[in-house]
Amino acid sequence: VYEVGERLRSVTEMVDTVAGARIRLVVETPSEPCFVKADLSQFETALINMAVNARDAMEGEGTLTLRLVRESKLPQIRGHAGTHTAFAAVSLSDTGTGIRPDQLGRIFEPFFTTKEVGKGTGLGLSQVFGFAKQSGGDVDVETRLGHGTTFTLYLPEITVEADDRTLGTTPAEISSPIGAGQSVLVVEDNLEVGRFATQILEDLGYRTTWAVNAEDALQKLGATGNGFDVVFSDVVMPGMGGIALAKRLRERLPGLPVLLASGYSHVLAQDGTEGFELLHKPYSAEQLGRILRQLTVSRLNTPVG
């Protein structure tokens, strides 16, 4: 349970960073509190995904308006009947190019994207749709070619007693998948996986550098770590593997967190992970962002000396 207006305002700085300096951000929230019961990290991820979509539609320049409206009625969306119960309506309106009619019916499909190769995964709006549905709500879109698009996320509004209004309004930020500009060195020899990992991390608010193998990673890190906050490495790679790289870094840069990823459970069963954090393939953007956030926040909170 959390107050939507407060969470919307708290994620504004990250949305502003994602949108860029040439996009004007406007946030409108009501004076009365509005409570929902839904996964907070997925809510924040949905906002970022919609903001990234709006930024690209405006080609990095325009106005992005985030608006919360209380006690909305769920309209008829894509042939589904609406309701008369109260919903929180969170909308993001851009001044971009709009969506063509022939594309409108497919925008929530997984992996569907109108962006060029390497510029989008086609998973952002699919995540928004899935989150809305699993939360008992929906997401609607209104668009005009040449005039912009508005995505509206509907979540069931709930009544919260005064004594319970602190529930969920100050969650541990460590559990969020949203980054705050942390620098991630991605070590991955597979080109498609490397592009996917760097793209989703940038969409979540991280800064990424891609190394194509362990040797390249060691060169980029140098003797001091070169400002990287965390290393995210595949385990099975030609030459030096991810576990060997992680052990080398533990000796050279003991304060630098390392996250390993692998889909080969038999390799890990044979060799073990040497105590390093492991993410199993296939992984979601939320899983990756959440673990990286935990590792980087834990690093900041670890006493030195």
C-alpha positions in Angstrom: 0.0 0.0 0.0 1.4 3.4 -0.9 0.3 6.9 -1.7 0.6 7.4 -5.5 1.1 11.1 -5.5 4.1 10.8 -3.2 5.7 8.0 -5.2 5.1 9.9 -8.4 6.9 13.0 -7.1 9.7 10.9 -5.7 10.5 9.3 -9.0 10.3 12.6 -10.8 14.1 13.2 -10.6 14.8 9.8 -12.3 12.2 10.5 -15.0 13.8 13.9 -15.5 17.2 12.3 -15.9 15.8 9.7 -18.4 14.0 12.4 -20.4 17.0 14.6 -20.8 17.7 18.3 -20.6 15.6 19.4 -23.6 12.4 17.9 -22.3 10.3 20.0 -19.9 8.8 17.9 -17.2 5.4 18.9 -15.6 4.0 17.0 -12.6 0.4 17.5 -11.5 -0.9 15.7 -8.3 -4.0 16.3 -6.3 -3.9 17.8 -2.8 -5.7 14.8 -1.3 -3.8 11.5 -0.9 -4.5 8.6 -3.2 -3.7 5.1 -2.1 -3.3 1.9 -4.1 -2.1 -1.6 -3.4 0.4 -2.8 -6.0 4.0 -3.7 -6.5 6.0 -0.5 -5.9 9.1 -1.4 -7.9 7.0 -2.5 -10.9 5.0 0.8 -10.6 8.3 2.8 -10.8 9.6 0.7 -13.6 6.3 1.3 -15.5 6.7 5.0 -15.1 10.3 4.9 -16.4 9.3 2.7 -19.4 6.5 5.1 -20.4 8.9 8.1 -19.9 11.5 6.4 -22.2 8.8 5.8 -24.8 7.7 9.4 -24.6 11.3 10.7 -24.8 11.9 8.7 -28.0 8.6 9.8 -29.5 9.6 13.5 -29.0 13.2 12.8 -30.3 14.5 14.3 -27.0 12.7 17.6 -27.1 9.3 18.7 -26.0 7.0 18.6 -22.9 6.3 15.6 -20.8 3.3 15.9 -18.4 2.8 13.4 -15.5 -0.6 13.7 -14.0 -2.5 11.9 -11.2 -6.3 12.0 -11.1 -8.1 10.5 -8.1 -11.4 8.5 -8.2 -11.4 8.0 -11.9 -13.8 5.5 -13.5 -12.2 2.7 -15.6 -13.3 3.3 -19.2 -14.0 0.7 -21.8 -10.5 -0.2 -23.1 -9.8 -2.5 -26.1 -13.4 -3.9 -26.0 -13.4 -4.7 -22.2 -16.2 -3.3 -20.1 -15.3 -0.4 -17.8 -16.2 -0.1 -14.1 -17.7 2.5 -11.8 -15.4 1.8 -8.9 -12.6 4.4 -8.0 -9.3 4.1 -9.8 -6.1 6.1 -9.6 -5.3 7.4 -13.1 -1.6 8.1 -13.7 -1.0 9.6 -17.2 2.1 10.5 -19.1 1.4 12.9 -22.0 4.1 13.8 -24.6 4.2 16.3 -27.5 5.7 13.8 -29.9 4.9 12.4 -33.3 2.0 10.2 -32.2 1.4 6.5 -33.1 0.3 5.4 -36.5 -3.1 3.5 -36.6 -1.5 0.4 -38.0 0.9 0.2 -35.1 -1.6 1.1 -32.3 -3.0 -2.4 -31.9 0.5 -3.9 -31.4 2.3 -1.5 -29.0 1.8 -3.7 -25.9 3.0 -6.9 -27.6 6.3 -8.3 -26.2 9.3 -7.5 -28.4 7.2 -5.3 -30.8 9.1 -2.1 -31.4 9.2 0.6 -34.1 12.8 1.6 -33.1 15.8 0.6 -35.1 18.0 -2.4 -34.1 19.8 -1.7 -30.8 17.6 1.2 -29.9 14.8 -0.6 -28.1 13.8 -4.0 -26.7 10.1 -3.9 -27.3 9.6 -4.9 -23.7 8.8 -1.5 -22.0 5.1 -1.1 -22.8 4.6 -4.9 -22.4 5.8 -4.5 -18.8 3.4 -1.6 -18.3 0.5 -3.7 -19.6 1.4 -6.8 -17.5 1.8 -4.7 -14.4 -1.5 -3.0 -14.9 -3.4 -6.3 -15.5 -1.9 -8.1 -12.5 -2.7 -5.1 -10.3 -6.4 -5.3 -11.2 -6.2 -2.3 -13.6 -5.4 -1.5 -17.2 -3.5 0.9 -19.4 -5.1 3.1 -22.1 -3.6 5.2 -24.9 -4.8 8.2 -26.8 -2.8 9.5 -29.7 -3.0 12.0 -32.6 -0.4 11.9 -35.4 1.8 15.0 -35.1 0.3 16.1 -31.8 1.5 13.5 -29.2 0.3 10.6 -27.1 -1.1 10.1 -23.6 -0.6 6.7 -21.8 -2.9 6.3 -18.8 -2.2 3.7 -16.1 -5.3 2.8 -14.1 -4.8 1.2 -10.6 -7.7 0.4 -8.2 -7.9 3.0 -5.5 -8.2 1.8 -1.9 -9.4 3.3 1.3 -6.7 3.5 4.0 -7.3 4.3 7.7 -5.4 7.3 9.1 -3.3 5.0 11.3 -2.2 2.9 8.3 -1.2 5.7 6.0 2.5 5.2 6.6 2.3 1.7 5.2 4.4 1.4 2.1 5.0 5.2 1.8 8.6 4.9 2.9 9.7 1.5 1.5 13.4 0.6 1.5 14.8 2.2 -1.6 17.2 -0.7 -1.8 14.4 -2.9 -3.2 13.7 -0.6 -6.2 15.1 -1.6 -9.6 15.5 2.0 -10.6 19.1 3.2 -10.7 20.4 6.7 -10.0 23.1 7.1 -12.6 25.4 4.3 -11.2 28.1 3.2 -13.6 27.8 -0.5 -14.7 30.5 -2.4 -16.6 28.6 -5.1 -18.6 30.9 -8.0 -19.6 29.2 -10.1 -22.3 30.6 -11.8 -25.4 27.2 -12.4 -27.1 26.3 -9.3 -29.1 22.5 -9.6 -28.8 22.6 -10.2 -25.0 25.0 -7.4 -24.6 22.8 -5.0 -26.4 19.8 -6.1 -24.5 21.5 -5.8 -21.1 22.9 -2.3 -21.8 19.6 -1.1 -23.2 17.5 -2.1 -20.3 20.0 -0.8 -17.8 20.1 2.6 -19.4 16.3 2.6 -19.5 16.3 1.9 -15.7 18.6 4.9 -15.1 22.1 3.3 -15.0 25.1 4.4 -17.0 26.7 1.5 -18.9 29.9 0.5 -20.6 30.2 -2.7 -22.5 33.2 -5.0 -22.5 33.2 -7.9 -24.9 35.3 -10.3 -22.8 37.0 -10.5 -19.4 40.3 -9.2 -20.8 38.6 -6.1 -22.2 36.9 -5.6 -18.8 40.2 -5.7 -16.9 41.6 -3.1 -19.3 38.6 -0.8 -18.9 38.7 -1.1 -15.1 42.4 -0.4 -14.9 44.1 -0.5 -11.5 41.6 1.8 -9.7 38.2 0.7 -11.1 37.9 3.9 -13.2 34.7 5.0 -11.4 32.6 1.9 -12.1 30.1 1.1 -9.3 29.5 -2.5 -10.2 30.5 -5.2 -12.7 27.8 -7.4 -14.4 29.4 -10.3 -16.2 28.5 -13.5 -18.0 30.0 -16.6 -16.6 30.7 -18.7 -19.7 32.9 -16.7 -22.2 35.9 -17.5 -24.4 39.2 -17.1 -22.7 38.9 -16.0 -19.0 35.4 -16.8 -17.7 33.3 -14.7 -15.5 34.1 -16.5 -12.2 37.8 -16.2 -12.8 37.3 -12.5 -13.6 35.3 -12.0 -10.4 38.1 -13.6 -8.4 40.7 -11.4 -10.0 38.6 -8.3 -9.2 38.1 -9.5 -5.6 41.9 -9.4 -5.2 42.6 -6.2 -7.2 39.4 -4.2 -6.3 37.9 -5.8 -3.2 35.3 -3.0 -2.8 33.9 -3.4 -6.3 30.7 -5.6 -6.4 30.4 -8.2 -9.1 27.2 -9.8 -10.3 27.4 -12.9 -12.4 24.8 -14.3 -14.9 24.6 -17.7 -16.4 22.1 -20.1 -18.0 24.4 -23.1 -17.5 23.4 -24.6 -14.2 25.7 -27.6 -14.7 28.7 -25.4 -15.0 27.8 -23.6 -11.7 27.1 -26.9 -10.0 30.5 -28.2 -11.0 32.6 -25.1 -10.2 30.4 -23.1 -7.8 30.1 -19.3 -7.7 32.8 -18.6 -5.2 30.4 -16.6 -3.1 29.5 -14.1 -5.8 26.0 -12.9 -6.4 24.4 -14.9 -9.3 21.5 -14.1 -11.7 20.1 -17.0 -13.6 19.3 -16.6 -17.3 16.8 -15.8 -18.6 16.3 -12.8 -16.4 13.9 -9.9 -16.4 14.8 -6.2 -16.5 13.3 -5.8 -13.0 15.4 -8.7 -11.6 18.6 -7.3 -13.0 17.9 -3.7 -11.8 16.8 -4.8 -8.4 20.0 -6.8 -7.7 22.3 -4.1 -9.1 20.5 -1.5 -6.9 21.0 -3.8 -3.8 24.7 -4.2 -4.6 25.4 -0.5 -5.3 23.5 0.7 -2.2 25.2 -1.9 0.0 28.5 -0.7 -1.3 27.7 2.9 -0.3 26.6 1.8 3.1 29.7 -0.4 3.8 32.2 1.3 6.2 35.7 1.9 4.7 38.8 0.9 6.8 
